[in-house]
Amino acid sequence: MQISIRHACVAPDDQPFDVAERKGVGHPDSLADLVADAFSQRYSSWCLREFGAIPNHWVDKVNLVGAAADVRFGGFDIRKPADCYLFGKITDRVGEVQVPVEELFREVVLDVLPAALGDGRILEHLRLHINNTRGSAVDHDPRFYRPGTARDIRAVLEVESVANDTVVCVGTSRRGLAADLAVELERRLTSAAFRLDVPAAGTDVKVMVVRVGSTLEVTAALPLHPERVGSWAAYRVALGEAQEVVAAELKALLDRDPRARNITALALHLNTKDVPGRGYLAPFGTSLGKGDCGAVGRGNRYSGVIEPLRPASGEAPAGKNPVHHGGKIYTAVAAEAARRVLAELSVYAEVTIVARNGGDLDAPAHVLVSVDRALDTATTARIEKVVRRAIATTPTFASRFLDVDPLARFRDGDWL
């Protein structure tokens, strides 16, 4: 494993311009990520109890297709149900033991959607579909796809717990102020406490924060349940209540963050697309209830937010196999390594991991550490040691992925 270290990046809050966006927990893309990862977690946990090992699976192609609805102030009519599709390779049998894939998928959807939306009514208008593409191929031991016994699973994993693909993954030491504000405001806007203040609010929000020098501009889209606002006037009243609550929360967040001490101007905008008589109404509090669709990998990045000015992995971790899917594991390891560099040496870092298909998981082919300042030889050597220690923990990440509920992880604003 080759580690290169260079002075080649600037910490986000030292940039003259920064921007970040956070998709809310009720956004169809967020829901797809949550369903995929919750299914992988529940499937893995069931198999660990039954077989003592996690069979081959990955379901990182979950898609949600929105309901067709007629929406108006005061109510809505669903013309076509929404659909939730589980695509991917899933070992559904070990010898004579059937893995209850359909039951696990249904349980996940019944748990995740009502919890994410704060509203379970969408389940009355939802169809579930599974397309299992499991087969066999000569690039793996046949037992990789069709284990006859629990011992077969473990025997295959002893040999085939290697990177399943060639990947490039990136992690950063921390988010910028704009990103942290986007995450915290989304959490506030989608919380049960916020719905006590604004009962009509849904959870399919989107928050964008732009910082230009010492000026902050915050734009948020907040859906309202159509049956709870009977008119345009009622809609505007509810939005005004939301504006007051969000403004107070934003001020409290800035007061607590030392990075905000140089902020001299702040602007807050809600539902900027509205025109008189037309606003953001969403059945069940999500645009999934009115025709929008969601797919794994189109939502927030591993860091919990979309920061287009930061390097980020192209991988979508949700639903990928936690044992040997390099795109999932190295995204987490890169972030862990970058955070350790900041925590131990007070140096902001961006860590890039390049792995070859079939490579040992704890020895990726190349690692690049970009730092925000010139370093002396001793500090460079210490950074390399920190990064090597972080990469050595790679085998522990499977259990770490399984230990945290995906919805709790989402609401915490980070993966691990």
TAJO-V189836 format. One record per residue. N is the residue number from 1. PHI is phi as a letter, one per 20 degrees, with the letter a starting at -180 (none if undefined). Layout:
[[N & PHI] [N & PHI]]
//
This chain:
[[1 & none] [2 & d] [3 & d] [4 & d] [5 & c] [6 & b] [7 & e] [8 & b] [9 & b] [10 & c] [11 & g] [12 & g] [13 & e] [14 & e] [15 & e] [16 & f] [17 & c] [18 & b] [19 & b] [20 & b] [21 & c] [22 & c] [23 & e] [24 & f] [25 & f] [26 & e] [27 & f] [28 & g] [29 & f] [30 & f] [31 & f] [32 & f] [33 & g] [34 & f] [35 & f] [36 & f] [37 & f] [38 & f] [39 & f] [40 & g] [41 & f] [42 & f] [43 & f] [44 & f] [45 & f] [46 & f] [47 & f] [48 & f] [49 & f] [50 & e] [51 & d] [52 & m] [53 & b] [54 & d] [55 & f] [56 & f] [57 & a] [58 & b] [59 & c] [60 & e] [61 & c] [62 & g] [63 & c] [64 & d] [65 & d] [66 & f] [67 & f] [68 & e] [69 & b] [70 & d] [71 & d] [72 & b] [73 & f] [74 & o] [75 & r] [76 & a] [77 & c] [78 & e] [79 & e] [80 & b] [81 & f] [82 & f] [83 & c] [84 & c] [85 & d] [86 & d] [87 & d] [88 & q] [89 & e] [90 & c] [91 & f] [92 & d] [93 & b] [94 & c] [95 & m] [96 & e] [97 & e] [98 & e] [99 & e] [100 & f] [101 & g] [102 & f] [103 & f] [104 & f] [105 & f] [106 & f] [107 & g] [108 & f] [109 & f] [110 & f] [111 & e] [112 & f] [113 & f] [114 & f] [115 & f] [116 & f] [117 & e] [118 & m] [119 & a] [120 & e] [121 & f] [122 & f] [123 & f] [124 & f] [125 & c] [126 & b] [127 & d] [128 & d] [129 & c] [130 & c] [131 & c] [132 & e] [133 & e] [134 & f] [135 & b] [136 & b] [137 & b] [138 & f] [139 & e] [140 & c] [141 & g] [142 & g] [143 & f] [144 & f] [145 & e] [146 & c] [147 & f] [148 & e] [149 & b] [150 & f] [151 & f] [152 & f] [153 & g] [154 & f] [155 & f] [156 & f] [157 & f] [158 & f] [159 & d] [160 & d] [161 & e] [162 & c] [163 & g] [164 & e] [165 & b] [166 & e] [167 & c] [168 & c] [169 & c] [170 & c] [171 & c] [172 & c] [173 & f] [174 & a] [175 & e] [176 & e] [177 & g] [178 & g] [179 & f] [180 & f] [181 & f] [182 & f] [183 & f] [184 & f] [185 & f] [186 & f] [187 & g] [188 & f] [189 & f] [190 & d] [191 & e] [192 & f] [193 & f] [194 & f] [195 & f] [196 & f] [197 & f] [198 & c] [199 & g] [200 & e] [201 & f] [202 & d] [203 & d] [204 & e] [205 & e] [206 & b] [207 & c] [208 & c] [209 & c] [210 & d] [211 & d] [212 & d] [213 & m] [214 & d] [215 & d] [216 & d] [217 & c] [218 & d] [219 & c] [220 & c] [221 & d] [222 & c] [223 & f] [224 & d] [225 & f] [226 & f] [227 & f] [228 & d] [229 & c] [230 & e] [231 & b] [232 & f] [233 & f] [234 & f] [235 & f] [236 & f] [237 & f] [238 & f] [239 & f] [240 & f] [241 & f] [242 & f] [243 & g] [244 & f] [245 & f] [246 & f] [247 & f] [248 & f] [249 & f] [250 & f] [251 & f] [252 & f] [253 & f] [254 & f] [255 & f] [256 & e] [257 & d] [258 & f] [259 & f] [260 & e] [261 & f] [262 & e] [263 & f] [264 & d] [265 & b] [266 & b] [267 & c] [268 & c] [269 & c] [270 & d] [271 & l] [272 & f] [273 & e] [274 & g] [275 & c] [276 & g] [277 & n] [278 & c] [279 & b] [280 & e] [281 & d] [282 & c] [283 & g] [284 & m] [285 & m] [286 & b] [287 & f] [288 & g] [289 & f] [290 & c] [291 & o] [292 & f] [293 & d] [294 & c] [295 & b] [296 & g] [297 & n] [298 & e] [299 & e] [300 & f] [301 & f] [302 & g] [303 & f] [304 & n] [305 & b] [306 & d] [307 & d] [308 & f] [309 & e] [310 & d] [311 & f] [312 & b] [313 & f] [314 & e] [315 & f] [316 & d] [317 & f] [318 & f] [319 & n] [320 & f] [321 & g] [322 & f] [323 & e] [324 & b] [325 & e] [326 & g] [327 & f] [328 & f] [329 & f] [330 & f] [331 & f] [332 & f] [333 & f] [334 & f] [335 & f] [336 & f] [337 & f] [338 & f] [339 & f] [340 & f] [341 & f] [342 & f] [343 & f] [344 & e] [345 & c] [346 & l] [347 & c] [348 & f] [349 & c] [350 & c] [351 & d] [352 & d] [353 & d] [354 & d] [355 & c] [356 & e] [357 & g] [358 & n] [359 & f] [360 & f] [361 & f] [362 & e] [363 & b] [364 & f] [365 & f] [366 & b] [367 & c] [368 & d] [369 & d] [370 & e] [371 & c] [372 & e] [373 & b] [374 & f] [375 & c] [376 & e] [377 & f] [378 & f] [379 & f] [380 & g] [381 & f] [382 & f] [383 & f] [384 & f] [385 & f] [386 & f] [387 & f] [388 & f] [389 & f] [390 & f] [391 & f] [392 & f] [393 & e] [394 & g] [395 & f] [396 & e] [397 & f] [398 & g] [399 & f] [400 & f] [401 & f] [402 & e] [403 & e] [404 & d] [405 & f] [406 & g] [407 & f] [408 & f] [409 & f] [410 & f] [411 & f] [412 & f] [413 & n] [414 & b] [415 & e] [416 & c]]
//
